[in-house]
């Protein structure tokens, strides 16, 4: 966003993503606060990776915002923070290839996150996971509960089928 001098609504966001196995059942969660209002969101998927869930958490947090905002987004994922603040610039220049000439993993998620982040003025903050930060712990709990519900409601054979499909889709 180029209008750095414009006063935007201030929003505080905490995100987390997690996975049981990597790949395995996973979930993302976010808590979004604007003034006295706050929203929380979480969603589980039958098979994913931890990194995908960390990116999804940030995407979905930004989806909640219906206008450009000054966002302070907290994540315990250095992969997410480094990816969106540093690595993405080189990936774009190199046609979404890494420095080792491999395709960037999770490209479609990085593209979506980049598009959503450009609407806002985002300050990406790293917070140590599982270190007592109440909002980071809350997001972790939301994601864990979402995974627990999914696993309880999904048969082992369906989870295994989802894992096979995920591996086939992402290893090709």
N, C-alpha and C positions, 0 to 999 in steps of 0.2 A: 504494500500500500504506500503510495507516494505522498500523501497529505500528512506528513509527520507533525505539523503544527496544529492540526484540527483536534479539538477535544472530543474524544470518543467515549462511549459508555465503557466503564471499566468492569472487567469480568475476571474472576479467578477460577481456574480449572485444575482439577487433579484427575489423572488418568492412571489406569493400570491394565495390564493384560497378563494372562497366564494360560498355562497348558499343563495337562497331566500326560506326560510323555511329550516328545518333540520329534515328530508330530503326535498328536493325540487330541482328546476332547479339550477344548479351550474356551475362554471367554474374555471379553473386554468389559471395562467399566469406567465410568466417568462421573464426576461431581462437578457441576457448574454453578457458580455463585455470582449473582449480580445484585448488589445492595442487600436487601433482606430476603430476596428470592433465591431459591436454589432448586436445581433439578439433579436427579441422579438417573443414570441409565446403565443397563448391563445386558449383555446378550451372550449366549453360549452357542458354539457350533460343534458338530460331531468330530471334526478333525481339522487341525490347523497347527500352526507353530506359535511359540511364544512371541517371536518378533512380529508376526502378522497381527496378533492380538494387541500388541503395544501400539502399532500404527492405527489399527481400527479404533482403538479407544480415543485417540486424538482426533481422527476423522469425525467420529460420532459426537464428540464434545463440540466441535466447531459447527456441526450440522444443527445443533440446538439454537445457535445464534441467528436471529433473523435480520440483523443489520451489522454493518461494520463496527467492530469493537476493539478496544485495547485489551488484549488477552494476556494474562500471566498464566501460562500453562506449565504445570508441574508434572514431571514424569520421573519414574525411577529407572527408566530405560535409557542408557547412554547411547544405545543403537538408534533409538528414535531421535534423541536430541542431536547427536552428531550427524545423523542422516539428513535431517531437515535443515540444519543450520550450516553444514559444511560440505558433506559428500555430494549432496544433490546437485550442486553447481557443476562439479566435474562430470557427474553422470549425464547431465543434460548435454554438456559440450561434447562428450564422447559417444553420443547416440545411445545412452542408457547402457553403457558398458562400464565395467569396473576398471581399475588400474591394471588388473591382470587380464583384461580383455574378455572377461566373462560377462554374460548378461546380468544386470542388476536383479537380485531376487526381490520379489514383491513389487515389481515395477508399477503395476496398476494401482496399488495402494499408495505408493510414493507420489504418483502423478495426481491422484485424487486429493491427498493431503496437501500437496503443494498448491493446487488450485484453491482449496478451501482456505488455506492459511493466507494466501495473497489478498483475500478480501479484508483481512483484519491486520492489526498491528500486534503480532504475537511475540512475546518474550518467552523463550523456552528455558525453563528452570529445571535443573536436575535435583532430585531429592533422593537421599539414601533410602532404599526399600527396607522394610521390616526394621525400622530404627525408631519407631515410636511416633512418627508424624501421623496425627489422628486422621487426616484426610487421605493420605496415602494408604493407611491401614484400612480405612473405610472402603476405598476402591478395591483393595485386595480382597476384602471380605465379600463385597458384591460379586466380584468375578468368581471367587471360589464357590459361593452359594449357587451361582448360575451354572457352573460346571457340575456341581453335585446334583442339582435338579435334572439336568440333561442326562447324566449318567444313570440316575435312578429311573428315568422315564424311557430310556432307550435300551433296546436289547443289545447284548454283547455282539450278536451277529451283525446287527445294523451298524454298531460302532466300528466293527472290523471292516465291513464293506465300505464305510466312509473313509477309513484309514487307507485302504487299498486304492480307492478312487483318488484320494488326495495325493498319495505318493505317485501314482501314475500321471496325474495332471501336472505336478510340480517337479518331477524328475525327468520329464521328457524334453 
